[in-house]
Amino acid sequence: MKTSGWGRYPVIDSEVVRYNSDDSLFENIDGRNPVIPYGFGRSYGDSALSDTILKMRPAKRMLHFDPENGLLTCEAGVLLSEILETFLPRGWFLKVTPGTKYITIGGAIASDVHGKNHHQYGAFSEYVSEFSLMMPNGSIKACSRTKNKDLFYATCGGMGLTGIILKATISLQSVQSNTIVQQTIKTACLKEIFQAFEEYYNEPYSVAWIDCTATGSSLGRGLLNVGHFKEDHKFEYKAPGKLNMPLKLPGFLLNKWSIKLFNQLYYQKNLKSENRSETTVDSFFYPLDILKNWNRLYGEEGPLQYQFVLPKKTSFDGIKEVLNYLQKKNMYSSLGVLKLFGKENKNLLSFPMEGYTLALDFKVDDKIFQILDDLDKIISGLGGRIYLAKDARMSVEIFNTGYSKAKEFRSIRDQYGMNKIFNSLQSNRLNL
Ligand SMILES: Cc1cc2nc3c(=O)[nH]c(=O)nc-3n(C[C@H](O)[C@H](O)[C@H](O)COP(=O)(O)OP(=O)(O)OC[C@H]3O[C@@H](n4cnc5c(N)ncnc54)[C@H](O)[C@@H]3O)c2cc1C
C-alpha cells in the first residue's frame, strides 16, 4: 500500500499490519524487519514509514479516569480529539496540545509534542505518568520515571524506535470554560515580536505568525497571539464541522507572488496594534484542522515543513539570518510560526530546548533540498536542532550535532535489540 506522512514526501510502498489486541500483536509482527508503529500519520516526514507499518489506531479504548486528580488511562490509538470531546464538557483539557488534535496518544509520546505553552508547561511527556511498552521480544514493560526509567526517557521523543506504546496514563488539567480569551499584538519587526513574547510571558499560551516575505526594517514582522482560558463555567463543547479540500491544487498556484499577497493581507487584517477577543478552543488551538486534507493546497508533492529551535542566546540573530538567507535565495515560506520554549527535559531525543523555535512551510521542488541543507548548517552552527517529527531529509551529521544524547539512545536500542526490528526510513537515514 502507498504510504506517506502528512507532508506526502516521501511516498513508499508498505505492508500494513493493524493492531488487533495486545495478545496477538507480537505474533503479527514477529519475524518482520523493519516495522514501525504508525499513529494517525500527522508527522510530516518519514518517521512513521517502513516496509511494514503497524497501525495503532484500532487501540482506541479509554480505560480509566480519576476525577480526583485528572488522571486518564487510555490505549495508544486514542486521538486527542476524542479526549477533548469526552472531557472538555466535564471541565478537563489536555495539559499540552500541538496545533492539530488529530494525533494519537502514542504519536504524542513518541514525538514528545509541544504546544503553545511550552515556556510554562514543557512538553507532552511531562504529563505522562506511565505507559506500557511492547519490547522487541514481545514482553510488555511498565515504564515511568521510577520503573524502567531508561526506557521511559528513551521512548518519550523516541519516534517509535524503542518499541510499541500500548497504553498510557496522562494527566489532564481542570479548566473553567471552553472559551479562550485571546489578544493579538501586531509587531513591526522581529525585534518587536521578541520583546512581545517576553512582555506576555505570563500568558499560558503564546504563538506568533511571521510574515516571511517582509524585508528591510520590516523583516520578521508579525502577529503574536496570546491567550488563557476564561472562567465562566460554560462547557457546552461541540466540535466544529469540517470543510474538505477535495482536490490537490496545481502546485503553481503557490508561488512567490501568491505567498506575498497572502502574507500582506494576513498582516493587514489586524488594523489595531492590540486586539482582544474571545474564541473557541478549536479556533485557538487547531485553526488548520477546520480544513480537512489542507495538505492538498500544496499540490502533488505536498508541504515540506522545516522546524528548528535555537538556544535563547542565538535565537534572534539566527532567525534573522535564516529569513535573510531565504530571501536572498528567492525562496518564500508560505507560513512562519514562532514559539518560545522553556527548559528542555531529560528525554534522549526530545526536540525542545530553551529558546525560540520557528516552523516554515515549503512546497517540495528542485531547489528546496539544497536550501534546507544550507539552513541546517546555520542552525547547527548556532547550537540548534531540527524537529524529527517534521523531518524527511536531514543528514546524520546534522542530527548528531543537534541531539547530544543520540549516542546514549543508540546504545539503548542496541542493548535491548530494538534496532533489530523497529526501524523507519528516518532511523536508517540517521543511523539510529
Ligand atoms: C497541522 C499540524 C500541526 C502540528 N502542530 C504541532 C505542534 O504544534 N507541536 C508539535 O510538537 N507537533 C506538531 N505537529 C506534529 C504532530 O503533532 C506529530 O507529528 C505527532 O507525533 C503525530 O502523531 P500521530 O499519531 O499522527 O503519529 P504518526 O505521525 O503516525 O507517528 C509519529 C511518530 O510516532 C511513532 N508512534 C506512533 N504511534 C506509536 C505507538 N503506539 N508506539 C510507539 N511509537 C508510536 C511513529 O513511529 C512515528 O515515529 C503538527 C502536525 C500537523 C499536521
The ligand as an SDF file (V2000), in Angstrom:
LIG
                    3D

 53 58  0  0  0  0  0  0  0  0999 V2000
   -1.3630   20.6520   11.2750 C   0  0  0  0  0  0  0  0  0  0  0  0
   -0.3060   20.0810   12.1550 C   0  0  0  0  0  0  0  0  0  0  0  0
    0.1070   20.8150   13.2620 C   0  0  0  0  0  0  0  0  0  0  0  0
    1.0980   20.2990   14.1040 C   0  0  0  0  0  0  0  0  0  0  0  0
    1.4690   21.0440   15.1780 N   0  0  0  0  0  0  0  0  0  0  0  0
    2.4140   20.5680   16.0140 C   0  0  0  0  0  0  0  0  0  0  0  0
    2.8000   21.3010   17.1770 C   0  0  0  0  0  0  0  0  0  0  0  0
    2.2920   22.3910   17.4160 O   0  0  0  0  0  0  0  0  0  0  0  0
    3.7110   20.7400   18.0030 N   0  0  0  0  0  0  0  0  0  0  0  0
    4.2680   19.5110   17.7690 C   0  0  0  0  0  0  0  0  0  0  0  0
    5.0850   19.0590   18.5770 O   0  0  0  0  0  0  0  0  0  0  0  0
    3.9240   18.7940   16.6810 N   0  0  0  0  0  0  0  0  0  0  0  0
    3.0170   19.2940   15.8120 C   0  0  0  0  0  0  0  0  0  0  0  0
    2.6440   18.5520   14.7190 N   0  0  0  0  0  0  0  0  0  0  0  0
    3.2660   17.2290   14.5200 C   0  0  0  0  0  0  0  0  0  0  0  0
    2.4550   16.1020   15.2150 C   0  0  0  0  0  0  0  0  0  0  0  0
    1.9630   16.5150   16.4590 O   0  0  0  0  0  0  0  0  0  0  0  0
    3.3850   14.9200   15.4780 C   0  0  0  0  0  0  0  0  0  0  0  0
    4.0000   14.5370   14.2960 O   0  0  0  0  0  0  0  0  0  0  0  0
    2.6800   13.6910   16.0930 C   0  0  0  0  0  0  0  0  0  0  0  0
    3.6550   12.7940   16.5140 O   0  0  0  0  0  0  0  0  0  0  0  0
    1.7600   12.9850   15.1070 C   0  0  0  0  0  0  0  0  0  0  0  0
    1.1080   11.9380   15.7980 O   0  0  0  0  0  0  0  0  0  0  0  0
    0.4430   10.7080   15.0250 P   0  0  0  0  0  0  0  0  0  0  0  0
   -0.4180    9.9900   15.9910 O   0  0  0  0  0  0  0  0  0  0  0  0
   -0.1820   11.1890   13.7700 O   0  0  0  0  0  0  0  0  0  0  0  0
    1.7150    9.8220   14.7490 O   0  0  0  0  0  0  0  0  0  0  0  0
    2.4410    9.3780   13.3850 P   0  0  0  0  0  0  0  0  0  0  0  0
    2.6760   10.5650   12.5380 O   0  0  0  0  0  0  0  0  0  0  0  0
    1.7110    8.2490   12.7880 O   0  0  0  0  0  0  0  0  0  0  0  0
    3.8220    8.8840   14.0040 O   0  0  0  0  0  0  0  0  0  0  0  0
    4.7330    9.7990   14.5700 C   0  0  0  0  0  0  0  0  0  0  0  0
    5.8120    9.0300   15.3420 C   0  0  0  0  0  0  0  0  0  0  0  0
    5.2220    8.3840   16.4640 O   0  0  0  0  0  0  0  0  0  0  0  0
    5.5180    6.9960   16.4460 C   0  0  0  0  0  0  0  0  0  0  0  0
    4.3810    6.2910   17.0430 N   0  0  0  0  0  0  0  0  0  0  0  0
    3.0670    6.4340   16.7210 C   0  0  0  0  0  0  0  0  0  0  0  0
    2.3210    5.6350   17.4930 N   0  0  0  0  0  0  0  0  0  0  0  0
    3.1660    4.9640   18.3150 C   0  0  0  0  0  0  0  0  0  0  0  0
    2.9950    3.9680   19.3190 C   0  0  0  0  0  0  0  0  0  0  0  0
    1.7980    3.4990   19.6820 N   0  0  0  0  0  0  0  0  0  0  0  0
    4.1040    3.4960   19.9410 N   0  0  0  0  0  0  0  0  0  0  0  0
    5.3460    3.9680   19.6250 C   0  0  0  0  0  0  0  0  0  0  0  0
    5.5500    4.9030   18.6910 N   0  0  0  0  0  0  0  0  0  0  0  0
    4.4730    5.3960   18.0340 C   0  0  0  0  0  0  0  0  0  0  0  0
    5.7440    6.6690   14.9820 C   0  0  0  0  0  0  0  0  0  0  0  0
    6.5510    5.5090   14.8240 O   0  0  0  0  0  0  0  0  0  0  0  0
    6.4420    7.9350   14.4950 C   0  0  0  0  0  0  0  0  0  0  0  0
    7.8140    7.8830   14.7550 O   0  0  0  0  0  0  0  0  0  0  0  0
    1.6780   19.0290   13.8410 C   0  0  0  0  0  0  0  0  0  0  0  0
    1.2600   18.2890   12.7190 C   0  0  0  0  0  0  0  0  0  0  0  0
    0.2810   18.8110   11.8840 C   0  0  0  0  0  0  0  0  0  0  0  0
   -0.1460   18.0130   10.6920 C   0  0  0  0  0  0  0  0  0  0  0  0
  1  2  1  0
  2  3  1  0
  2 52  2  0
  3  4  2  0
  4  5  1  0
  4 50  1  0
  5  6  2  0
  6  7  1  0
  6 13  1  0
  7  8  2  0
  7  9  1  0
  9 10  1  0
 10 11  2  0
 10 12  1  0
 12 13  2  0
 13 14  1  0
 14 15  1  0
 14 50  1  0
 15 16  1  0
 16 17  1  0
 16 18  1  0
 18 19  1  0
 18 20  1  0
 20 21  1  0
 20 22  1  0
 22 23  1  0
 23 24  1  0
 24 25  2  0
 24 26  1  0
 24 27  1  0
 27 28  1  0
 28 29  2  0
 28 30  1  0
 28 31  1  0
 31 32  1  0
 32 33  1  0
 33 34  1  0
 33 48  1  0
 34 35  1  0
 35 36  1  0
 35 46  1  0
 36 37  1  0
 36 45  1  0
 37 38  2  0
 38 39  1  0
 39 40  1  0
 39 45  2  0
 40 41  1  0
 40 42  2  0
 42 43  1  0
 43 44  2  0
 44 45  1  0
 46 47  1  0
 46 48  1  0
 48 49  1  0
 50 51  2  0
 51 52  1  0
 52 53  1  0
M  END
$$$$
